[in-house]
Amino acid sequence: MKRFAISMMAAVMAVSAGAAQAAEKVSYLFPAPDFLPAFAPFQLAKHKGYFADEGLDVTFMVGKGGADVATQVAVGNADIGGGIGDTPIIVRANGLKIRGVALLGGRGLTQLAWRKDSGITGPADFKGKAIGVLGFQDTTYYNLLGAMASVGLTKNDVNIQGVGPGGIIQLTIAGTLQGMSGVPEWIAAVEAAGVPMDQVSVDTMFPAMAQAILASDKTIAERPEVVKGIVAGVIRALKDIEADPAKAAKEYVSFVPQHTGKEKAIEAIMRAYVEKVYPAAEGQPLGAFDPERMAKVQKFYIDNGIVKTAVPVEDLYTNEFVPQ
């Protein structure tokens, strides 16, 4: 009996070792530091074992913005990566065979926000004001142009400043900037410094999109199970945040030491994402792209010279890996 028990234990250990060895190694490239709250679903998916459940051993890497991520993924320096839903519109027109494989929310990531003491009551009041964006090759800038166009303003009507995330936060606190085109955590950081802010989602004026998971045509064709596993793990974690932001914030902080002691602040940011970014578009499962929305954004980019060439909308995304 003892010999049988030992044999069974050895068999179990062998199976476990085999399972561990079977986990496929995958590199995921972020467009910005991986400890930013915007990437919480990925950290939760990794540390709660959701990627492991899909048979994946995921390593995080950091790039230099969505366009850089798309380039690195396209040439094979990273297996898969992140950007914004409209990133494929910009890079695929330049020959990079990249498409979105999941959209992390049915609303836009970009928010327009302004100091309550600025005299601004809405985007139409941005005329003559100093408004911050991450940079002039970034979605926060392109989305700002789209939102301003909807109220009859052009880039020449507004003092747009590309100052990076730290600059946006500090200059808005100081009052040098009256507003921003940014993400929920930047607004939260300004408010945490005691500066009251008002805001509106860009997608109420322009069909802006949320974060997206990006993969190359080659990876989609040759490693579909990897793409499916990444998407499934992230969507599962995103649903955890939607279900209980307070619990998710505590778990996230325990995984990401840069935020130690900031559970309440992280919870507030997560609730902002749950309210303003994550809700699925009507009639679409969470994670899916809307071709009509993609076509509208591409038309705006063409009309405004941001990209020179339109590509077929069906080449910009796939919904085949989105859990139904």
NUZA-506358 format. One record per residue (C-alpha): residue number from 1; residue in one letter; x, y, z. Coordinates in Angstrom, 1 decimal, padded with zeros to 4 digits, always signed. Layout:
<rs>
r seq NUM type A u X v Y w Z
...
</rs>
This chain:
<rs>
r seq 1 type M u +000.0 v +000.0 w +000.0
r seq 2 type K u +002.8 v +002.4 w +000.9
r seq 3 type R u +004.6 v +001.6 w -002.4
r seq 4 type F u +001.3 v +002.3 w -004.2
r seq 5 type A u +000.9 v +005.7 w -002.4
r seq 6 type I u +004.4 v +006.7 w -003.3
r seq 7 type S u +003.8 v +005.7 w -006.9
r seq 8 type M u +000.6 v +007.7 w -007.0
r seq 9 type M u +002.4 v +010.8 w -005.5
r seq 10 type A u +005.1 v +010.5 w -008.1
r seq 11 type A u +002.6 v +010.3 w -010.9
r seq 12 type V u +000.8 v +013.4 w -009.6
r seq 13 type M u +004.1 v +015.3 w -009.3
r seq 14 type A u +005.0 v +014.2 w -012.9
r seq 15 type V u +001.6 v +015.4 w -014.2
r seq 16 type S u +002.0 v +018.7 w -012.4
r seq 17 type A u +005.6 v +019.2 w -013.7
r seq 18 type G u +004.3 v +018.4 w -017.2
r seq 19 type A u +001.5 v +020.9 w -016.9
r seq 20 type A u +004.0 v +023.6 w -015.7
r seq 21 type Q u +006.3 v +022.8 w -018.6
r seq 22 type A u +003.4 v +022.9 w -021.0
r seq 23 type A u +002.6 v +026.6 w -020.2
r seq 24 type E u +003.5 v +028.5 w -023.3
r seq 25 type K u +005.7 v +031.5 w -022.8
r seq 26 type V u +004.2 v +034.8 w -024.1
r seq 27 type S u +005.6 v +038.4 w -024.1
r seq 28 type Y u +003.0 v +041.2 w -023.7
r seq 29 type L u +004.2 v +044.7 w -024.5
r seq 30 type F u +002.5 v +047.7 w -022.8
r seq 31 type P u +002.6 v +051.2 w -024.3
r seq 32 type A u +003.5 v +052.7 w -020.9
r seq 33 type P u +004.7 v +051.5 w -017.5
r seq 34 type D u +002.9 v +048.3 w -016.5
r seq 35 type F u +002.1 v +049.6 w -013.0
r seq 36 type L u -000.4 v +052.2 w -014.3
r seq 37 type P u -003.9 v +051.6 w -013.1
r seq 38 type A u -005.1 v +051.5 w -016.7
r seq 39 type F u -003.4 v +048.1 w -016.9
r seq 40 type A u -005.0 v +046.7 w -013.8
r seq 41 type P u -006.9 v +043.9 w -015.7
r seq 42 type F u -003.6 v +042.6 w -017.0
r seq 43 type Q u -002.0 v +042.5 w -013.5
r seq 44 type L u -005.0 v +040.8 w -012.0
r seq 45 type A u -005.1 v +038.3 w -014.8
r seq 46 type K u -001.5 v +037.4 w -014.3
r seq 47 type H u -001.4 v +037.3 w -010.5
r seq 48 type K u -004.7 v +035.6 w -010.0
r seq 49 type G u -003.7 v +032.8 w -012.4
r seq 50 type Y u -006.1 v +033.6 w -015.2
r seq 51 type F u -003.4 v +033.4 w -017.8
r seq 52 type A u -002.0 v +030.2 w -016.3
r seq 53 type D u -005.5 v +028.8 w -016.5
r seq 54 type E u -005.2 v +029.4 w -020.3
r seq 55 type G u -001.9 v +027.6 w -020.4
r seq 56 type L u +000.2 v +030.7 w -020.7
r seq 57 type D u +003.2 v +032.0 w -018.9
r seq 58 type V u +003.1 v +035.8 w -019.6
r seq 59 type T u +006.0 v +038.2 w -019.2
r seq 60 type F u +005.2 v +041.9 w -019.3
r seq 61 type M u +007.4 v +044.4 w -021.2
r seq 62 type V u +007.1 v +048.2 w -021.6
r seq 63 type G u +007.3 v +050.1 w -024.9
r seq 64 type K u +007.1 v +053.7 w -025.9
r seq 65 type G u +003.5 v +054.3 w -026.8
r seq 66 type G u +000.9 v +052.5 w -028.9
r seq 67 type A u +002.6 v +053.1 w -032.2
r seq 68 type D u +005.9 v +051.6 w -030.9
r seq 69 type V u +004.0 v +048.6 w -029.5
r seq 70 type A u +002.4 v +048.0 w -032.9
r seq 71 type T u +005.7 v +048.2 w -034.6
r seq 72 type Q u +007.4 v +045.8 w -032.2
r seq 73 type V u +004.5 v +043.3 w -032.3
r seq 74 type A u +004.4 v +043.5 w -036.1
r seq 75 type V u +008.1 v +042.6 w -036.5
r seq 76 type G u +007.9 v +039.9 w -033.9
r seq 77 type N u +009.9 v +041.6 w -031.0
r seq 78 type A u +006.8 v +041.0 w -028.8
r seq 79 type D u +004.2 v +038.3 w -029.1
r seq 80 type I u +001.2 v +040.6 w -028.4
r seq 81 type G u +000.7 v +044.1 w -027.0
r seq 82 type G u -001.6 v +047.0 w -026.2
r seq 83 type G u -002.7 v +050.3 w -027.6
r seq 84 type I u -006.0 v +052.0 w -028.3
r seq 85 type G u -008.8 v +050.7 w -030.5
r seq 86 type D u -007.9 v +053.1 w -033.2
r seq 87 type T u -004.1 v +052.2 w -033.3
r seq 88 type P u -004.5 v +049.8 w -036.2
r seq 89 type I u -006.1 v +052.6 w -038.3
r seq 90 type I u -002.9 v +054.6 w -038.0
r seq 91 type V u -000.3 v +051.8 w -038.2
r seq 92 type R u -001.9 v +049.4 w -040.7
r seq 93 type A u -002.0 v +052.2 w -043.3
r seq 94 type N u +001.8 v +052.3 w -042.9
r seq 95 type G u +002.1 v +048.6 w -043.8
r seq 96 type L u +002.2 v +047.1 w -040.3
r seq 97 type K u +000.0 v +044.0 w -040.3
r seq 98 type I u -001.6 v +044.6 w -036.9
r seq 99 type R u -005.2 v +044.3 w -035.8
r seq 100 type G u -007.2 v +044.6 w -032.6
r seq 101 type V u -008.3 v +041.4 w -031.0
r seq 102 type A u -010.2 v +042.8 w -028.0
r seq 103 type L u -011.5 v +046.2 w -027.0
r seq 104 type L u -011.4 v +046.8 w -023.2
r seq 105 type G u -014.8 v +048.5 w -022.9
r seq 106 type G u -017.5 v +049.9 w -025.2
r seq 107 type R u -016.7 v +053.5 w -024.4
r seq 108 type G u -013.7 v +055.8 w -025.0
r seq 109 type L u -010.6 v +055.7 w -022.8
r seq 110 type T u -010.0 v +059.4 w -023.3
r seq 111 type Q u -011.8 v +061.9 w -021.1
r seq 112 type L u -011.9 v +065.7 w -021.5
r seq 113 type A u -011.5 v +067.4 w -018.2
r seq 114 type W u -011.0 v +070.9 w -017.0
r seq 115 type R u -010.6 v +072.9 w -013.8
r seq 116 type K u -013.9 v +074.0 w -012.3
r seq 117 type D u -012.4 v +077.5 w -011.7
r seq 118 type S u -011.3 v +077.9 w -015.3
r seq 119 type G u -014.6 v +079.3 w -016.6
r seq 120 type I u -015.0 v +076.3 w -018.9
r seq 121 type T u -018.4 v +074.7 w -019.0
r seq 122 type G u -017.8 v +072.3 w -021.9
r seq 123 type P u -015.4 v +071.6 w -024.8
r seq 124 type A u -016.8 v +074.6 w -026.8
r seq 125 type D u -015.2 v +076.8 w -024.1
r seq 126 type F u -011.7 v +075.4 w -024.9
r seq 127 type K u -011.2 v +078.2 w -027.4
r seq 128 type G u -008.2 v +080.2 w -026.3
r seq 129 type K u -007.4 v +077.9 w -023.3
r seq 130 type A u -004.3 v +075.8 w -022.6
r seq 131 type I u -005.3 v +072.1 w -022.9
r seq 132 type G u -002.8 v +069.3 w -022.3
r seq 133 type V u -002.3 v +066.1 w -024.2
r seq 134 type L u +000.2 v +063.3 w -023.8
r seq 135 type G u +001.9 v +064.2 w -027.1
r seq 136 type F u +001.1 v +065.1 w -030.7
r seq 137 type Q u +001.4 v +061.5 w -032.0
r seq 138 type D u -000.9 v +060.2 w -029.4
r seq 139 type T u -004.6 v +059.2 w -029.2
r seq 140 type T u -005.3 v +061.9 w -026.6
r seq 141 type Y u -004.4 v +064.5 w -029.2
r seq 142 type Y u -006.3 v +062.8 w -032.0
r seq 143 type N u -009.4 v +062.4 w -029.8
r seq 144 type L u -009.2 v +066.0 w -028.7
r seq 145 type L u -009.2 v +067.1 w -032.4
r seq 146 type G u -012.2 v +065.0 w -033.0
r seq 147 type A u -014.1 v +066.3 w -030.0
r seq 148 type M u -013.3 v +069.9 w -030.9
r seq 149 type A u -014.4 v +069.4 w -034.5
r seq 150 type S u -017.8 v +068.4 w -033.2
r seq 151 type V u -018.2 v +071.8 w -031.6
r seq 152 type G u -016.7 v +073.8 w -034.5
r seq 153 type L u -013.2 v +074.3 w -033.2
r seq 154 type T u -009.8 v +073.5 w -034.8
r seq 155 type K u -006.3 v +073.0 w -033.4
r seq 156 type N u -005.6 v +076.6 w -034.2
r seq 157 type D u -008.4 v +077.8 w -031.8
r seq 158 type V u -006.8 v +076.1 w -028.8
r seq 159 type N u -003.4 v +076.3 w -027.1
r seq 160 type I u -002.7 v +072.5 w -027.2
r seq 161 type Q u +000.4 v +071.4 w -025.2
r seq 162 type G u +002.0 v +068.0 w -025.5
r seq 163 type V u +003.6 v +067.6 w -022.1
r seq 164 type G u +003.5 v +063.9 w -021.1
r seq 165 type P u +001.4 v +062.5 w -018.2
r seq 166 type G u +003.4 v +064.0 w -015.4
r seq 167 type G u +003.3 v +067.4 w -017.1
r seq 168 type I u -000.4 v +067.2 w -017.6
r seq 169 type I u -001.0 v +066.5 w -013.9
r seq 170 type Q u +001.4 v +069.0 w -012.5
r seq 171 type L u +000.6 v +071.8 w -014.9
r seq 172 type T u -003.2 v +071.4 w -014.4
r seq 173 type I u -002.7 v +071.5 w -010.6
r seq 174 type A u -000.6 v +074.7 w -011.0
r seq 175 type G u -003.3 v +076.2 w -013.3
r seq 176 type T u -000.9 v +076.6 w -016.2
r seq 177 type L u -003.2 v +074.2 w -018.1
r seq 178 type Q u -006.9 v +074.8 w -017.8
r seq 179 type G u -007.8 v +071.4 w -019.0
r seq 180 type M u -006.7 v +068.1 w -020.5
r seq 181 type S u -007.5 v +065.3 w -022.9
r seq 182 type G u -006.5 v +062.3 w -020.8
r seq 183 type V u -007.3 v +059.2 w -018.9
r seq 184 type P u -009.2 v +058.7 w -015.6
r seq 185 type E u -006.2 v +058.3 w -013.4
r seq 186 type W u -004.7 v +061.7 w -014.4
r seq 187 type I u -007.9 v +063.4 w -013.5
r seq 188 type A u -008.0 v +061.5 w -010.2
r seq 189 type A u -004.4 v +062.7 w -009.5
r seq 190 type V u -005.3 v +066.3 w -010.0
r seq 191 type E u -008.4 v +066.0 w -007.8
r seq 192 type A u -006.3 v +064.3 w -005.1
r seq 193 type A u -004.2 v +067.4 w -005.0
r seq 194 type G u -007.3 v +069.4 w -004.1
r seq 195 type V u -008.2 v +070.8 w -007.5
r seq 196 type P u -011.9 v +070.2 w -008.4
r seq 197 type M u -012.4 v +069.1 w -011.9
r seq 198 type D u -015.3 v +068.6 w -014.4
r seq 199 type Q u -015.2 v +066.1 w -017.2
r seq 200 type V u -016.9 v +064.5 w -020.1
r seq 201 type S u -016.1 v +061.4 w -022.1
r seq 202 type V u -014.8 v +062.1 w -025.6
r seq 203 type D u -017.1 v +059.4 w -027.0
r seq 204 type T u -020.1 v +061.6 w -026.3
r seq 205 type M u -018.8 v +063.8 w -029.2
r seq 206 type F u -016.5 v +061.6 w -031.2
r seq 207 type P u -016.5 v +057.8 w -031.6
r seq 208 type A u -013.4 v +057.3 w -029.5
r seq 209 type M u -012.4 v +053.8 w -028.3
r seq 210 type A u -011.0 v +052.1 w -025.3
r seq 211 type Q u -007.8 v +050.3 w -024.8
r seq 212 type A u -007.2 v +047.4 w -027.2
r seq 213 type I u -005.2 v +044.2 w -027.3
r seq 214 type L u -003.2 v +044.1 w -030.5
r seq 215 type A u -001.8 v +041.1 w -032.4
r seq 216 type S u -000.1 v +040.6 w -035.8
r seq 217 type D u -001.7 v +038.7 w -038.6
r seq 218 type K u +001.1 v +036.2 w -038.3
r seq 219 type T u +000.5 v +035.5 w -034.6
r seq 220 type I u -003.3 v +035.3 w -035.2
r seq 221 type A u -002.7 v +032.7 w -037.9
r seq 222 type E u +000.1 v +030.7 w -036.2
r seq 223 type R u -000.7 v +031.0 w -032.5
r seq 224 type P u -004.5 v +031.5 w -032.2
r seq 225 type E u -004.6 v +029.8 w -028.8
r seq 226 type V u -002.2 v +032.4 w -027.4
r seq 227 type V u -004.3 v +035.2 w -028.6
r seq 228 type K u -007.5 v +033.5 w -027.3
r seq 229 type G u -005.9 v +032.9 w -023.9
r seq 230 type I u -004.7 v +036.5 w -023.4
r seq 231 type V u -008.1 v +037.9 w -024.3
r seq 232 type A u -010.0 v +035.4 w -022.1
r seq 233 type G u -007.7 v +036.1 w -019.1
r seq 234 type V u -008.0 v +039.9 w -019.4
r seq 235 type I u -011.7 v +039.9 w -020.0
r seq 236 type R u -012.2 v +037.7 w -016.9
r seq 237 type A u -010.1 v +040.1 w -014.8
r seq 238 type L u -012.0 v +043.1 w -016.2
r seq 239 type K u -015.3 v +041.5 w -015.1
r seq 240 type D u -013.8 v +041.1 w -011.6
r seq 241 type I u -013.2 v +044.8 w -011.5
r seq 242 type E u -016.8 v +045.5 w -012.7
r seq 243 type A u -018.3 v +043.1 w -010.1
r seq 244 type D u -016.4 v +044.5 w -007.1
r seq 245 type P u -014.0 v +047.5 w -007.5
r seq 246 type A u -013.1 v +047.6 w -003.8
r seq 247 type K u -012.0 v +044.0 w -003.7
r seq 248 type A u -010.2 v +044.3 w -007.1
r seq 249 type A u -008.4 v +047.4 w -005.8
r seq 250 type K u -007.1 v +045.6 w -002.7
r seq 251 type E u -005.9 v +042.6 w -004.8
r seq 252 type Y u -004.3 v +044.9 w -007.4
r seq 253 type V u -002.4 v +046.9 w -004.8
r seq 254 type S u -001.1 v +043.6 w -003.2
r seq 255 type F u +000.4 v +042.7 w -006.6
r seq 256 type V u +001.8 v +046.1 w -007.6
r seq 257 type P u +004.0 v +047.6 w -004.8
r seq 258 type Q u +004.1 v +051.0 w -006.5
r seq 259 type H u +000.6 v +051.6 w -005.1
r seq 260 type T u +001.1 v +050.3 w -001.6
r seq 261 type G u -001.2 v +052.1 w +000.8
r seq 262 type K u -003.3 v +053.7 w -002.0
r seq 263 type E u -006.2 v +051.2 w -002.0
r seq 264 type K u -008.9 v +053.9 w -001.8
r seq 265 type A u -007.4 v +056.0 w -004.6
r seq 266 type I u -007.1 v +052.9 w -006.8
r seq 267 type E u -010.6 v +051.9 w -006.0
r seq 268 type A u -011.8 v +055.4 w -007.1
r seq 269 type I u -009.9 v +055.0 w -010.3
r seq 270 type M u -011.3 v +051.6 w -010.9
r seq 271 type R u -014.9 v +052.9 w -010.3
r seq 272 type A u -014.2 v +055.6 w -012.9
r seq 273 type Y u -013.2 v +052.9 w -015.4
r seq 274 type V u -016.3 v +050.8 w -014.6
r seq 275 type E u -018.6 v +053.8 w -015.1
r seq 276 type K u -016.9 v +055.6 w -018.0
r seq 277 type V u -014.9 v +053.1 w -020.0
r seq 278 type Y u -015.7 v +049.4 w -019.4
r seq 279 type P u -019.4 v +049.2 w -020.2
r seq 280 type A u -019.9 v +047.1 w -023.3
r seq 281 type A u -021.5 v +048.8 w -026.4
r seq 282 type E u -025.1 v +048.1 w -026.8
r seq 283 type G u -025.7 v +044.8 w -028.6
r seq 284 type Q u -022.0 v +043.9 w -028.4
r seq 285 type P u -020.3 v +041.4 w -026.0
r seq 286 type L u -017.6 v +042.9 w -023.8
r seq 287 type G u -014.4 v +043.0 w -025.8
r seq 288 type A u -015.9 v +043.3 w -029.2
r seq 289 type F u -015.2 v +045.9 w -031.9
r seq 290 type D u -018.0 v +047.7 w -033.7
r seq 291 type P u -017.1 v +048.0 w -037.4
r seq 292 type E u -019.4 v +051.0 w -037.9
r seq 293 type R u -017.5 v +052.9 w -035.1
r seq 294 type M u -014.1 v +051.9 w -036.6
r seq 295 type A u -015.2 v +053.2 w -040.0
r seq 296 type K u -016.3 v +056.5 w -038.5
r seq 297 type V u -012.9 v +057.0 w -036.8
r seq 298 type Q u -011.0 v +056.0 w -039.9
r seq 299 type K u -013.0 v +058.5 w -042.0
r seq 300 type F u -012.2 v +061.3 w -039.5
r seq 301 type Y u -008.5 v +060.5 w -039.6
r seq 302 type I u -008.5 v +060.5 w -043.4
r seq 303 type D u -010.5 v +063.7 w -043.6
r seq 304 type N u -008.1 v +065.4 w -041.2
r seq 305 type G u -004.8 v +064.1 w -042.8
r seq 306 type I u -003.8 v +062.0 w -039.8
r seq 307 type V u -003.5 v +059.0 w -042.1
r seq 308 type K u -003.2 v +059.1 w -045.8
r seq 309 type T u -004.7 v +055.8 w -046.9
r seq 310 type A u -007.8 v +054.0 w -045.8
r seq 311 type V u -007.7 v +050.2 w -045.3
r seq 312 type P u -010.6 v +047.8 w -045.3
r seq 313 type V u -012.3 v +048.0 w -041.9
r seq 314 type E u -012.4 v +044.2 w -041.6
r seq 315 type D u -008.5 v +044.3 w -041.7
r seq 316 type L u -008.4 v +046.5 w -038.6
r seq 317 type Y u -009.8 v +044.0 w -036.0
r seq 318 type T u -011.2 v +040.6 w -035.4
r seq 319 type N u -013.9 v +039.6 w -032.8
r seq 320 type E u -013.1 v +035.8 w -033.2
r seq 321 type F u -011.3 v +035.7 w -029.8
r seq 322 type V u -013.9 v +037.6 w -027.8
r seq 323 type P u -015.8 v +035.4 w -025.3
r seq 324 type Q u -019.5 v +035.3 w -026.3
</rs>
